[in-house]
Amino acid sequence: MNSPRYLVDIDRLILTDMGIPPERAELLRARVEIELQRRLERMPLSRESLGNAPIRVPPISVTGSASDRQLASHIAQGIARSMGEQ
């Protein structure tokens, strides 16, 4: 198996008005990292899109019934889209 081209490390994932307990938020952050890494493997990015600069993602709306997997996928999609626009 090839090693990943990108290493994703999310320092802070801010979730507002979702009522998610801290333990679940930490697991969600880890799921977002995994999903984002998968997406980046398939996405061409310029060098300018990479680095340690914070990535600002516009607010994402989700339903309260979304599973953690769906939520992580949705968040990762928003982050990837924001990275592609930089």
N, C-alpha and C positions, 0 to 999 in steps of 0.2 A: 504494500500500500504506500502511495506517495505521501510525503509530508505536506501539510497545507501550505499554500502560498502566502497566506495571511494569518496572523495571530490576532485574534480579537480579544480585547480586554476592556470591558465597560466598567469604568470607575464608579459611575453614578447613573442610576436610572430613576428619574423622578416620575412618580405616579401620583396624580392628584385626583381627589374626589372619587376614588375607586374602592375605598374601604378594604384594601388588601393588607393583611397583617405582615409585619416585617419578615417573618420566616418565609412566607409565600413570595414576597417581593424579591427576596434573595434568590430563591429557586427560579423565579421568572427571569431575573437578570441573567442567570447562567443559561437558561434556555434561549434567551435572545442572543447571547454571544454565539452559541452553537449555530443557531439559524442564520445569523448574519454572516458567520464564517462560510457557511454553505453557499449563501447567495453571492458573496464576494468571489468565490471560486469560479462562478459562472459569469461574472460581470467584468467587462474591461474597465479598468480605472486608470486615470493618469496619475503620475507621481504627485501632482498637486493635491489630489484627492486624499492622499494618505498622510499619515503623520500623527502627531500627538495633539493637534489642535482640537478643541471641543467641536462637536458636530451638533448644530442646532436643528432640531426636527420640529416642524410645525405640529401643533396639537393633533392627536389621532383620536377619533371617536370610535368606541367599541361598545358592544352591548354587554350588559352585566352577565349574560348567560354564556359568554365566550369562555371556552376552556383555556387553561394555561398555554397549551400548545398553539391554539388559534391566536391567542393574544400575543405570544412571543413571535409568531410568524408575521402578524400584522405590524408589530413594532419594528421588527427587523426589516421589513419591506420599506417602512417609512425612513429608517436610517439609511438603508442602501440607496434609496431614491435621493435623499439629501446629499449623500456623498457623490453621487453621479452628477449632481447639479453644481458642485463646487468647481 
